[in-house]
Amino acid sequence: MLDTSALFDAVGGERQEEENIVDRLRFDDALNVPIELTDAEMWTNYVNEDLYFMDKKVREFLKKTTWQRRKGGYKTTASLVFAWIYGRQPQAEDGAACRMLHELLKYYCTEYTAGATTFNGKKVSRVYIFSKYAFDKRRPYSLKLRLEEADDGKNVWRQSPVDDSKKRRHGRRKNREAGE
């Protein structure tokens, strides 16, 4: 242990007994953090206020469009949802918000198209398809929102039972012999 008595005598301060920092932090009630939030990705998700806001708005959009979903599913794009949330079309400076919106729509959708396609006559990067009950079985993507809506904290940290890898839908090829 470093002898700091000469330093405190020169500066004129009082010497305090050093306590074990591990014990001090371990028993501090203000630092009661669940062990799951020690993962860097989980912590980043938890503290991201933009993700929290966007997740609330996407869930609100999906609640309002529930009656429009029929047997064929409800189809939409990220730019249409962006326009519904912000009241304007996305611009170049909205790239981060659109990436976040794509991630949320991919999480909540039943399936999505692979690659560029057309939607209502316009080229889009991806079309998201929602079944009538797609939203009902999904927990919030944002951990902060998930903790708000959780019933006494049960099963907040478990993985989602839905396999996202099977959502991607590939389009039909027009001419298979030509390799196009």
C-alpha positions, 0 to 999 in steps of 0.5 A: 500500500502506498504511503501518502502521509507525507503528501497529506501533511504537505497539502494539509488535508486529513488522511482517510482510511481507504476501504476496499472498493470492491466491498464498497461497490458490492453493497451499494444499493444505488448500484443494483444492476442486473447481471444481464446488463453487464453485456455490452450489447445489452447495455447499449440497447438499454441506454439508447433513448432513440431506440426506446422512442422508436420502439414505442412508435413502431409498436403504436403503428402496429397496434393501429394497423391491426385491423388492416391485416388480413389473411395475405398480411399487411405489407409496408416499408420503412419509409412509410412507417418513418413518414407516419412517425415523423410526418415527413419523408426520410432525408439523407440525414435520417440514415441512422433513424432508418437503420434503426427502423429497419431493425425494428421492423425486421424484428416485429414482421412475419417475413420480409423480402430479400433485396430490392423490390417494388412496392406500389410502383416505387423501388424500395430496399425491403418490404415487410409483411405482418400477419394479423397476430405477428405483433401480439406475441413479440416483446419490445425490442428495447430493453428499457421498454421491455422492463416497463411492460414486464410483469414483475420482471419475469422472463425479461432477459430470455431469448425470443422464441421466434427464429428470425432467420426464417423470415427472409423471403426470396423472390422467384427467378424469371428465367432459371435456364439463362441464370438470371 
